């Protein structure tokens, strides 16, 4: 579980525990039962956590690929030797294909989170 997702989950639980303690202090038994029901069936299940972690990793990887592409394009502009330019183009096309695959995985992850 990524740190951000874990922190969200812990904050959600802490908030509900605070609400529960307040409900106890004002002796509102119906509200206590409602809060306990929410805590026993949290909104963040393990699958959602896993999908969110995978999505975050894909976004990070996608951004890394984009940064590398920008670097290679800048290098290509200043390169005059044909062999080096061809090698740069090969790297660029490889990264573009990788970026397309990452995009497909990101869409699949988004669909999995929606279902």
C-alpha positions as CSV (number, residue, x, y, z in Angstrom):
1,X,0.0,0.0,0.0
2,X,1.5,3.4,-1.0
3,X,2.2,5.9,1.7
4,X,-0.5,8.3,0.4
5,X,-3.2,5.7,0.3
6,X,-2.3,4.4,3.8
7,X,-2.3,7.9,5.2
8,X,-5.8,8.6,3.7
9,X,-7.1,5.3,5.2
10,X,-5.6,6.1,8.6
11,X,-7.1,9.6,8.5
12,X,-10.5,8.2,7.6
13,X,-10.4,5.7,10.5
14,X,-9.1,8.4,12.9
15,X,-11.9,10.7,11.9
16,X,-14.5,8.0,12.4
17,X,-13.1,7.1,15.8
18,X,-13.3,10.8,16.8
19,X,-16.9,10.8,15.8
20,X,-17.6,7.6,17.7
21,X,-16.0,9.1,20.8
22,X,-18.1,12.2,20.5
23,X,-21.3,10.0,20.0
24,X,-20.4,8.1,23.2
25,X,-19.9,11.4,25.1
26,X,-23.3,12.7,24.0
27,X,-24.9,9.2,24.6
28,X,-26.3,9.0,21.0
29,X,-26.6,5.2,20.6
30,X,-28.0,5.2,17.1
31,X,-25.1,7.3,15.9
32,X,-22.7,5.0,17.7
33,X,-24.1,2.0,15.8
34,X,-24.0,3.8,12.5
35,X,-20.3,4.7,13.0
36,X,-19.4,1.2,14.1
37,X,-21.1,-0.2,11.0
38,X,-19.0,2.2,8.8
39,X,-15.8,1.2,10.6
40,X,-16.5,-2.5,10.2
41,X,-17.0,-2.1,6.5
42,X,-14.5,0.7,5.5
43,X,-14.7,2.4,2.1
44,X,-11.1,1.6,1.4
45,X,-10.8,-2.2,0.8
46,X,-7.6,-3.9,-0.2
47,X,-8.4,-4.1,-3.9
48,X,-9.0,-0.4,-4.1
49,X,-5.8,0.2,-2.3
50,X,-3.9,-2.0,-4.7
51,X,-5.5,-0.4,-7.8
52,X,-4.8,3.1,-6.5
53,X,-1.2,2.2,-5.7
54,X,-0.8,0.7,-9.2
55,X,-2.3,3.8,-10.8
56,X,0.0,6.1,-8.8
57,X,3.0,4.0,-10.0
58,X,1.8,4.1,-13.6
59,X,1.4,7.9,-13.4
60,X,4.9,8.3,-12.0
61,X,6.3,6.0,-14.7
62,X,4.4,7.9,-17.4
63,X,5.8,11.2,-16.1
64,X,9.4,9.7,-16.1
65,X,9.0,8.6,-19.7
66,X,7.8,12.0,-20.7
67,X,10.7,13.7,-19.0
68,X,13.1,11.4,-20.8
69,X,11.5,12.1,-24.1
70,X,11.9,15.8,-23.6
71,X,15.6,15.3,-22.7
72,X,16.1,13.2,-25.9
73,X,14.3,15.7,-28.1
74,X,16.5,18.5,-26.8
75,X,19.6,16.3,-27.3
76,X,18.4,15.5,-30.9
77,X,18.1,19.2,-31.7
78,X,21.8,19.8,-30.8
79,X,23.1,16.5,-32.4
80,X,24.7,16.8,-35.8
81,X,26.2,13.4,-36.3
82,X,23.8,11.2,-38.3
83,X,24.5,7.9,-36.4
84,X,23.9,9.5,-33.1
85,X,20.6,11.1,-34.4
86,X,19.4,7.7,-35.6
87,X,20.2,6.2,-32.2
88,X,18.3,9.0,-30.5
89,X,15.3,8.4,-32.8
90,X,15.3,4.7,-31.9
91,X,15.2,5.6,-28.2
92,X,12.4,8.1,-28.8
93,X,10.3,5.6,-30.7
94,X,10.9,2.9,-28.0
95,X,9.8,5.3,-25.3
96,X,6.7,6.4,-27.3
97,X,5.6,2.8,-27.6
98,X,6.2,2.3,-23.8
99,X,4.1,5.5,-23.2
100,X,1.3,4.0,-25.2
101,X,1.4,0.8,-23.2
102,X,1.4,2.7,-19.9
103,X,-1.6,4.7,-21.2
104,X,-3.5,1.5,-21.9
105,X,-2.7,0.2,-18.4
106,X,-3.8,3.5,-16.8
107,X,-7.1,3.3,-18.6
108,X,-7.6,-0.3,-17.5
109,X,-6.7,0.7,-13.9
110,X,-9.2,3.5,-14.1
111,X,-11.9,1.1,-15.3
112,X,-11.1,-1.3,-12.5
113,X,-11.5,1.5,-9.9
114,X,-14.8,2.5,-11.4
115,X,-16.3,-1.0,-11.2
